[in-house]
Amino acid sequence: MVQTTSYAATGAFSGLVLDYIEQAPALAGFYHRPPTLAAFAEQIAEKKSHYDAASRQRLVAALRAQYESLPPASVPQAVQANLDLLARDTTFTVTTGHQLALFTGPLYFVYKIISAVKLCRELKTTYPDYDFVPVYWLASEDHDFAEINHFQLFGKRYEWQAEQTGGPVGRLPLAGLEAQVLSQLPAEMPASFLAAYREAATLGEATLRLVNALFGELGLVGLDADRPELKQALVPVLEREILHQASNQAVQATNARLEAAGYRPQVYSRPLNLFFLTEEGQRERLEPDAAGADCVQIMLRGTGKCHTQQDLLALARQTPELFSPNVVLRPVYQELLLPNLCYIGGGAEVAYWGQLKEVFALNEVPYPLVLLRNSALYLSRANASKLRKLGLSALDMFKPLPELKKQVGAALGQEEVSLSEAQMQLKAAFDQVAALAQRLDPTLVRTVAAEAQKAAAAVAGLEKRLGKAAEAKHETAYTQLSALKDKLFPDGGLQERTDNVLSVLINNPAFFEQLLAAFEPLALEFTVLEED
C-alpha cells in the first residue's frame, strides 16, 4: 500500500526546501530550470552542446577500467549495457551521490539511488530518442571518517575504528573491519553485504562492490572520480581557482542574496575551495598565506608549508590528481566529467546547490536540474497491523505524540478529563469574595487572592490525577503507541535518517522493487510505503 503526503506536512524539511518544491519566485535566480519533465528537453540540448566527444571518451575509458578491476562475473549485464550506451552522444546521465557510508549508512542512501533509477525510466518514456543512465557518485575523496564509520541495525550501533584516517576515505584499507564489525553482525546478513567488504582492498572498492551487488541489475553505474586520468578535466578549474579564487567571491555574493531573501546558506565557502593530497596520504586544506598574496599555505597538522601560485599552477597542470575539490567545486568536477542532466540530492544538498549557480557560470559548465530525492516512511506488516489496532493511519503518525494519544483515547472511549469549567466557576466565586472584601476590609483582598490561587492549584492537581486515572485504563494501548512512534521516528526524526536498509531488506527482500513502484521522483511528495 502506498500513500503520499506533502513534504510540509511532515514537519521535517527546511523552509528553503519547501519553497523550492513550490518554485517560490524568491528562489528563481538561484537555480537554472525547475525540475519538471518538460524542462529536460532544454537541459538535453544545452548539455549536448557543451559536452564533447573527448570528454565522453575519457569518461567511458575510466569507467571501463574501474569495472575491469572487479571480477567479471560480478558486473551485471545491465551495467555493461549502460557503459556501452554512455559511449554514444545520445546518452545522458542522472546522478546522485553520497559518502562511502558503511553498509550504505541510513536508508536515504538507498532512496537517492532508487530515485535516480526511476527518473531515468520516466525520461526514456518521454524522450525515446535518448538514453538515460543512473549514476552513483562515490564521495571517495571526502575525509570525514567519523561521519561514515558506523551504522544502526535493529537498535545496535556498529562502528569501525580504522587505523588510518584523515585522508580520502575511498583509499582506506579495511584493516580491523572484520573483527570490529563483520564478525559481529547477525547471522541472517545477506552474503552480498559481507562479500563486498571481505573481498575488497579499500573502502572505495568495497562501496563500489556493494552498490554493484545491490543495484547493478537496475543498471546503476558507480563512479569513483579519484583517478588521475579523470582529474585532467579539472585543470582549467584548478588554474582559475589558484589564480583568482573566483569561486569564493561568487558564493559570497550568492550568499548575500540568499540572506536578503530570508534564507540561510547551507555550506561555507573558503578563499580557496581546494584540498591538497599529501605524500603522507592526508587531505589538507589550501589556504592563502597571510604573508603575501603570491603564497599559498598548505596546512599540515599545525605546521606550514608554502607554495607560490606559480608552483601550484605547475603542479595543477602536471599532476592534477594531487588536488581535491571541496564541497563548492566538487559539483563542478562532477558536471565536467558526466553528460549529466540532473542531480538528485537530499534537502541539504538542494540547499547548497542553490549557492553554486554562479560558480558554474564562472567555469562555463552547464548547471544541471536539481531534484529533491524521494523520502519515505516504511511500515512493515507488523507495524502496519499495530497501527490499525490503534485506529490510526500511517499519515496520523506525523502528529505529535500527545495529539496521537488523544486520538487513540477517543477511539477507545476514554473519557476526556477537563476541569476548565470548574476552574471558571471557582474563579467567579472568588471574584465575588474579593469584591466583598474590598468593600468591607481591603486588607483581606490579598488573603482572598492567595486562597484563590491555592484552590486553583488544587483543582489543577486533581485534573492531572484524574487524567492519569483515565489514561491508566488504556495504558497498554498508549505504551504500544509510544513504542511505535519511537520506532518510526527514531530520536524524533525521520526513519530514513537513522535506520539502515538491512533493517528492512533482511525481512523483505522485495523492498527495492516496492520502492521502484512507489517512488515518483518528479511528483515531489513524501511517500508512505507499507510492506506488501
Disulfide bonds with the S-S distance in Angstrom:
Cys295-Cys306 1.82
